[in-house]
């Protein structure tokens, strides 16, 4: 029996461009089951990243609801939403978003520190995740001392170190060559599957999308369950 985990209902989000409104999400709805991996395709500017930001609470919808594991995120205050995201959601950003003044290990540990874990637990969890993403030799390096693939592994480790229920990944292989990208995707799937997590993955690549349980395409502000012809 499947269990509904993410429920998105009738989301609307419009951005102002001068005096004109640019509607991005126009009644977007979707249900994702616990443990499922969903790939989200769409043209550049179609609103894929906006949808992930709204689901995570980074951005607010103009209307509609987002329910994650029974919690209506759209009904939470900004502070409550930040706490929920910090504790239960992992976000893998397209351009890594690592803090340049922190080492790889410190970037990974930061979310644990923010969640109030003890120093002993922080070190244990961080060391375990560093080993899982094969970064033992790079753990004391700063982001500008690492390759793109190494930075992406740090970003994945940071997103997963607190065992989130939901992982949102925005083009996690988009800045990497094909071989490294496949390695990163395989690592991401293995780590999430091992923790019974749910993954929503934005991508332009049909090859990446086809590794998911379902492919959803964002077209004209609405989600349709089919492959987009514009993917590569």
Phi, psi and omega in degrees: 000127180277152181239122178295128186244315174244125178237115180249124186231115168054048181285137174232135175212122179237136177253140178275131175238091188069235179268356183260145175264136179247097181290129181251308175254128187229067181089033183291131179222146181193145172237131178239132182275156177301133178082000183272149172249123181240129176260135181246116178258163176165155178298159173301133181082006182281346178110013182297311180294322177301317179299315178298319180296323178289319179299321183279346182088003175295323177239154180254136174286154175286330178201161179105177183229149172232118180244123178240118179053042176085356181257124178279100183292332181288347179264355182275154171289167180300319179294315179297322180293320177299316179296317179298314180298317181297325185270328193237353183236137172248135183238122175258111186276152182299321183249032172073311180056037176282150178279118190295336182269002178248146175289172177304311181297320181291323175298317181292320184286340189303316182296327177292319178298317180295331179273002172082021176291155178287156179305323181295314181292322178301313180295319181297311182292320180295314179299320181295320180288323176301319178293321182296327180259010174058055181237022182304321183282342184254001190298334180260008178273153173271158184309319183287357177260002184245156176286170178300319179295322178293318178297321180293325176294322175297316181298320178293316179299318179297321182290334187252351190297332181264016178053058182292153177286328184231131176243128178247122185238118183259103181049057185293344178245007189294333183256015185240155176290167190302316184293312179295321179301317179294322178297317180296316180297317179298317179297315180300313180297317181298316182292321181287317179300321180295337181252012179059033183273166177251135185236129169244125193235118174271134180205156170262349189265122177293326178298319177292315182300324184288354173278351182275168176287326180218149174245126178240138179245135177264113181228126177052040176079003181235153180261132177232144185270079176197165178283138176278141182287349183268356179289160178234000000 
